[in-house]
Amino acid sequence: MVVLLAGWCDRPGPIKGNVVLKTTPPYSQLKTLFLDAGNTIVAMELSFIVSALETEGVTCNLSDLRRAEAAARPVVSAALPRLRSTESIDSFEFYIREMLLRTPMTPAVGEEEVVTLARNMVPLLDRIGRVKLWSSIIPGTREALVAFRDLGLQLVVVSNSDGTVDELLADVGLRNFFDAVIDSHVVGYEKPNPKIFFHALEVVGAVAETTLHVGDLYEADVVGARAAGVHALLLDPYNDWPSADCERAVDLNELLRRFSREN
């Protein structure tokens, strides 16, 4: 994966070439919305992790695990330049490990035990498959997509995945909302490589200046979008990214309210 970073200036925001991108997207001017898939439209079915832990004699609360997953995202994001990909088994194991490290468990589990739990769990989750593992639609997503469509926005999924995003969206009944689905495995470019965003723009005939990308990992979604001249917003449901230098929202419904205020 080629990692290309946008340059920076002191004011007012990140630079792409000689174009200065404002931190706050011009919502009234936007025509196209790029959406990541995982943790933006759909979430991991965390009950699979709860069940895997139970087979090891460990229990946890599902709500605690959900909170821990979100808290792990900044750590995973910061590690992406080293991990080189969001899609490798090593990256997935790192993600699961950081999630479990932040999850209260009974009996209490030490760091070394968590490393072992994560290593043993990843093959089990991998066998479940992406489509089934990421089959939980985030609450309010369907309603938000309907409203975005009513506002006249083009909707495009731009996701790092293994070639199954189109199938996943069809399986959960969301595929028809989208004008295109861009899967990194299919197109050969993975976020933050700006080529995946350039490809998405070309597929739907959009322009970067009137496009907003929404995702859950700063290094993949914000850095990548900005490198392509696309506006970026980070989903941050629990305020885990207080110092992020980009627009943030709790979920798609909060984003929808921002569009509604300016349209």
C-alpha positions in Angstrom: 0.0 0.0 0.0 1.3 3.5 -0.9 0.7 6.0 1.9 0.4 9.6 0.6 -0.1 12.3 3.1 -1.5 15.7 2.5 0.7 18.7 3.4 -0.3 21.2 6.1 -0.4 24.9 6.7 -1.1 26.9 9.9 -4.4 28.4 8.6 -7.1 27.5 7.8 -6.6 23.8 7.2 -4.9 21.0 5.4 -3.6 21.6 1.8 -3.9 19.3 -1.2 -1.6 20.7 -3.9 -2.4 24.4 -4.0 -6.0 23.9 -2.8 -6.7 24.7 0.9 -9.4 22.5 2.4 -11.5 24.0 5.1 -11.9 21.9 8.3 -15.6 22.5 8.3 -17.2 21.1 5.1 -19.4 23.4 3.0 -22.5 21.4 3.6 -24.8 23.5 1.5 -22.5 23.0 -1.5 -22.0 19.2 -1.2 -23.4 16.9 -3.9 -21.8 13.6 -3.1 -21.3 11.6 0.1 -18.7 8.9 0.4 -19.3 6.6 3.3 -17.0 4.0 4.8 -18.8 0.7 5.5 -17.5 -0.8 8.8 -18.3 1.4 11.9 -20.1 3.9 9.6 -23.0 2.0 8.1 -22.6 -1.4 9.7 -20.9 -2.6 12.8 -19.3 -5.8 13.9 -21.7 -8.3 15.5 -19.9 -8.3 18.8 -21.9 -11.2 20.2 -19.5 -13.4 18.2 -16.7 -12.1 20.4 -18.7 -12.5 23.6 -19.3 -16.2 22.6 -15.6 -16.7 21.8 -14.6 -15.4 25.2 -17.2 -17.6 26.9 -15.5 -20.7 25.4 -12.3 -19.5 27.1 -14.1 -19.2 30.5 -14.3 -15.4 30.3 -17.4 -13.2 30.3 -18.0 -9.5 29.5 -20.8 -7.1 29.1 -21.8 -6.4 25.5 -22.2 -2.7 26.1 -18.7 -2.6 27.6 -17.3 -4.4 24.6 -19.0 -1.9 22.3 -17.5 1.0 24.2 -14.1 -0.6 24.1 -14.3 -1.1 20.3 -14.8 2.6 19.8 -12.0 3.4 22.2 -9.6 1.2 20.3 -10.1 3.0 17.0 -7.6 5.9 17.7 -4.9 3.3 18.7 -5.6 1.3 15.6 -5.5 4.4 13.5 -2.2 5.6 14.9 -0.7 2.2 14.2 -1.8 2.1 10.5 1.5 3.5 9.1 3.3 0.6 10.8 0.7 -2.0 10.0 0.6 -0.9 6.4 -3.0 -2.2 5.8 -6.3 -2.3 7.6 -7.1 -5.7 5.9 -4.3 -8.0 7.0 -4.7 -10.7 9.7 -2.0 -8.9 11.8 -4.1 -5.7 11.7 -7.3 -7.5 12.6 -5.5 -9.2 15.5 -4.2 -5.9 16.7 -7.7 -4.4 16.5 -9.2 -7.3 18.5 -6.4 -7.1 21.1 -6.8 -3.4 21.6 -10.5 -3.9 22.0 -10.1 -6.6 24.6 -7.5 -4.6 26.5 -10.2 -2.0 27.1 -13.0 -4.4 28.0 -13.7 -5.3 31.7 -13.8 -9.1 31.9 -14.6 -11.7 34.5 -12.4 -13.1 35.8 -9.9 -10.2 35.3 -7.5 -10.9 32.4 -3.9 -9.7 32.3 -2.3 -8.2 29.2 -0.4 -11.4 28.3 -3.6 -13.4 28.5 -5.4 -10.8 26.3 -2.7 -11.2 23.7 -3.3 -15.0 23.7 -7.1 -14.5 23.6 -6.9 -12.2 20.6 -4.5 -14.6 18.7 -6.8 -17.5 19.3 -10.0 -15.6 18.5 -9.0 -14.2 15.1 -9.1 -17.5 13.2 -12.5 -18.2 14.6 -13.8 -14.8 13.5 -12.1 -15.1 10.2 -14.0 -18.3 9.5 -17.3 -16.6 10.2 -16.6 -14.3 7.3 -17.0 -10.6 6.8 -20.5 -10.6 5.6 -21.8 -12.3 8.7 -19.4 -10.7 11.1 -20.2 -7.1 10.0 -24.0 -7.7 9.6 -25.2 -5.3 12.4 -26.7 -2.2 10.9 -25.9 0.8 13.0 -29.1 2.2 14.6 -30.6 5.1 12.6 -28.5 4.3 9.5 -31.4 3.3 7.2 -33.4 6.4 8.1 -30.3 8.7 7.5 -29.7 7.2 4.1 -33.3 7.8 3.1 -32.9 11.4 4.2 -29.6 11.9 2.4 -31.3 10.6 -0.7 -34.2 13.0 -0.2 -31.6 15.9 -0.1 -30.5 14.8 -3.6 -27.0 13.6 -2.5 -25.2 10.9 -4.5 -24.2 8.1 -2.0 -21.1 6.0 -2.5 -19.5 3.4 -0.3 -15.7 3.7 -0.2 -14.3 0.9 2.0 -11.2 -1.1 2.7 -12.4 -4.7 2.5 -11.8 -8.1 1.1 -14.2 -8.0 -1.9 -17.4 -8.6 0.0 -18.8 -5.1 0.7 -21.3 -5.3 -2.2 -22.5 -8.6 -1.0 -22.7 -7.4 2.6 -24.8 -4.4 1.8 -27.1 -6.5 -0.3 -27.4 -9.0 2.5 -28.5 -6.4 5.1 -30.8 -4.6 2.6 -28.9 -1.4 2.1 -27.3 -1.8 -1.4 -30.0 0.0 -3.2 -29.2 3.3 -1.5 -25.9 3.6 -3.2 -24.9 4.7 -6.6 -21.6 2.8 -6.4 -19.7 0.5 -4.0 -15.9 0.9 -4.1 -14.1 -2.0 -2.4 -10.4 -1.8 -2.0 -9.9 -5.4 -2.8 -11.7 -5.0 -6.1 -10.1 -1.8 -7.3 -6.6 -2.5 -6.0 -6.1 0.6 -3.8 -6.6 0.8 -0.1 -7.3 3.9 2.0 -5.4 6.2 2.7 -4.1 5.9 -0.9 -5.9 8.7 -2.6 -6.2 6.6 -5.8 -9.2 4.9 -4.3 -11.0 8.2 -3.8 -10.0 9.4 -7.3 -11.5 6.2 -8.7 -14.7 6.7 -6.7 -15.0 10.3 -8.0 -14.5 9.1 -11.6 -17.0 6.2 -11.3 -19.9 8.5 -10.2 -18.8 11.7 -12.1 -18.3 13.6 -8.8 -15.8 16.4 -8.1 -13.7 16.5 -4.9 -14.7 20.0 -3.9 -18.3 19.0 -3.5 -17.7 15.6 -2.0 -17.5 14.6 1.7 -16.1 11.3 2.9 -17.2 9.9 6.3 -15.3 7.2 8.2 -14.1 6.0 11.5 -10.3 5.9 11.2 -8.4 9.2 11.0 -5.3 7.7 9.2 -7.4 5.8 6.6 -10.4 8.0 6.1 -9.4 11.6 6.9 -5.8 11.5 5.6 -6.8 9.6 2.5 -9.7 11.8 1.6 -7.7 15.0 2.1 -4.9 13.7 0.0 -7.5 13.4 -2.8 -8.9 16.9 -2.2 -12.1 15.5 -0.7 -13.6 16.9 2.5 -13.5 14.6 5.4 -15.5 13.9 8.6 -14.7 11.5 11.4 -17.3 9.5 13.2 -16.6 9.7 17.0 -19.5 8.3 19.0 -17.9 8.7 22.4 -15.6 11.7 22.0 -12.4 9.5 21.7 -10.8 11.9 19.2 -11.0 15.3 21.0 -7.9 16.7 19.3 -8.6 15.6 15.8 -8.2 18.4 13.3 -11.3 17.6 11.3 -15.0 17.8 11.6 -16.5 15.0 13.8 -20.0 13.6 14.4 -21.5 11.0 16.7 -23.3 9.2 13.9 -24.9 9.7 10.5 -28.0 11.3 12.0 -25.9 14.1 13.6 -24.3 14.6 10.2 -27.8 14.7 8.6 -28.8 17.5 11.0 -25.9 19.6 9.8 -27.0 19.1 6.2 -30.6 20.0 7.1 -29.5 23.2 8.8 -27.8 24.5 5.6 -30.3 23.2 3.0 
